[in-house]
């Protein structure tokens, strides 16, 4: 039940983030929307990797190695989410640095004001 709630919440975050990124004109709001969508994707990946009734992927006396395959959760989705969180933090930092430089040079964060590259 909790995996379905987490997956539905993740999809809602992705949809809200994409809607915000496509409808806002302020660069900071677009960055926050992308971060929200990334968080939703991470939540969906964790929910997909969860299997009811299984335990953490730690081998000790409680889980003998012979029956570990049937009793533990696959750690790969969790490792991918940890990697995605770190990459997402770097991408968000880079976007914020670009937004700062744009505001410093142009004096605005409204994307309609940046028309130098339009045809």
Residue pairs with C-beta under 8 A, 6 or more apart in sequence:
2 50
3 47
3 50
3 52
4 47
6 43
6 44
6 46
6 47
6 50
7 43
7 44
7 47
7 48
9 40
9 43
10 40
10 41
10 42
10 43
10 44
10 47
11 40
11 44
12 40
13 36
13 37
13 39
13 40
13 43
14 37
14 40
14 41
14 44
15 40
16 33
16 36
16 37
16 40
17 33
17 34
17 35
17 36
17 37
17 38
17 39
17 40
18 33
18 37
19 33
20 29
20 30
20 32
20 33
20 36
21 30
21 33
21 34
21 37
24 30
24 33
25 110
25 111
25 112
26 109
26 110
26 111
27 99
27 102
27 109
27 110
27 111
28 99
28 109
30 111
31 92
31 95
31 96
31 99
34 92
34 95
35 88
35 92
38 84
38 88
38 91
38 92
39 88
41 84
42 81
42 84
42 85
42 88
45 77
45 80
45 81
45 84
46 77
46 78
46 81
48 77
49 73
49 74
49 76
49 77
49 78
49 81
50 73
51 73
51 74
54 71
54 72
54 73
55 62
55 63
55 71
55 72
55 73
56 72
56 73
57 72
57 73
57 74
57 75
58 72
59 65
59 68
59 72
63 71
63 72
99 109
102 108
102 109
102 114
103 109
106 113
106 114
